[in-house]
Amino acid sequence: MGMVSRDIQYAVGHILEGIVKHSDPERVFLFGSAARSSERFVNDLDFLVVVPDSQSPSVVMDTLNLNIRHKPLPCDFLVATPAILRKHRGDKGSIYATALREGREVYVK
């Protein structure tokens, strides 16, 4: 069973601390069911982590998955650079465009 909405803020804050510590992101968005206020139960947290163009998204994703422990909920980390987001912003079928369109910004450097 998923978490009810009142517990989501705690879970997001807990995971966000780890994201900032291990990736030094420029921005972080919460997307998916946890970002939709209409969802009563949430079974996982989906984050779009925006890192500088000088970083490798796959390396950052591996770092987050290996180093963020004791997650209150399962988490998915989508990591992208500003260049990747510019490239896919207009592609309606892109997960990046969906995350930006439907997501909620939860961190800005």
C-alpha positions in Angstrom: 0.0 0.0 0.0 1.2 3.5 -0.8 1.6 6.5 1.4 -1.1 9.0 2.0 -0.6 12.6 0.9 0.3 13.9 4.4 3.4 11.6 4.5 4.6 12.4 1.0 6.1 15.8 2.0 8.3 14.0 4.6 9.4 11.4 2.1 10.2 13.9 -0.6 12.2 16.0 1.8 14.2 13.0 3.0 15.1 11.9 -0.5 15.8 15.4 -1.7 18.5 15.8 1.0 20.2 12.8 -0.5 19.9 14.0 -4.1 21.4 17.4 -3.2 24.2 15.7 -1.2 25.2 13.2 -3.8 24.6 15.1 -7.1 24.8 18.9 -6.4 21.9 19.5 -8.9 20.9 22.7 -10.5 17.2 21.9 -10.1 15.0 18.9 -9.0 11.4 18.2 -10.1 9.0 15.8 -8.5 6.7 14.3 -11.1 4.4 11.3 -11.6 1.7 10.4 -9.0 3.3 12.2 -6.1 3.2 15.5 -8.0 -0.5 15.2 -8.8 -2.6 16.7 -6.0 -5.5 14.5 -7.2 -3.7 11.3 -6.2 -4.7 10.0 -2.8 -2.1 7.2 -2.5 1.4 7.3 -3.8 3.5 4.1 -4.3 6.7 5.7 -5.5 8.5 8.9 -6.0 9.7 10.1 -9.4 12.4 12.8 -9.6 13.9 14.7 -12.5 17.4 15.7 -11.4 19.0 18.4 -13.6 22.8 18.5 -13.3 25.3 20.7 -15.2 26.1 19.9 -18.8 29.6 18.9 -17.6 28.2 15.9 -15.7 27.3 12.5 -17.0 23.6 11.8 -16.3 24.2 8.0 -16.2 27.0 8.4 -13.6 24.9 10.7 -11.5 21.9 8.2 -11.7 24.2 5.4 -10.6 25.5 7.5 -7.7 22.0 8.4 -6.5 20.8 4.8 -6.7 23.9 3.5 -4.8 24.1 6.2 -2.2 20.6 7.1 -1.2 19.6 4.5 1.4 16.5 4.0 3.6 14.0 5.4 1.2 10.5 5.8 2.6 9.2 4.8 -0.8 10.7 3.3 -4.0 12.3 6.1 -6.0 13.1 6.6 -9.7 15.7 9.1 -10.7 15.7 10.6 -14.1 18.8 12.6 -14.6 19.3 15.1 -17.4 21.5 18.1 -18.3 20.1 21.5 -19.5 21.2 20.5 -23.0 19.2 17.3 -22.9 16.2 19.1 -21.7 16.5 21.8 -24.5 16.7 19.0 -27.0 13.6 17.1 -25.8 11.5 20.0 -24.5 9.2 20.1 -27.5 8.9 16.3 -27.9 5.5 15.5 -26.3 6.3 11.8 -26.1 9.5 12.4 -24.2 9.7 11.6 -20.5 11.7 14.8 -20.0 9.0 16.9 -21.5 6.4 15.1 -19.4 8.4 15.6 -16.2 8.8 19.3 -16.9 5.2 19.8 -18.0 3.6 17.9 -15.2 6.2 18.1 -12.5 6.6 20.3 -9.5 9.9 22.0 -8.9 11.1 21.0 -5.4 14.7 22.4 -5.5 16.6 25.2 -7.2 20.3 25.8 -6.5 
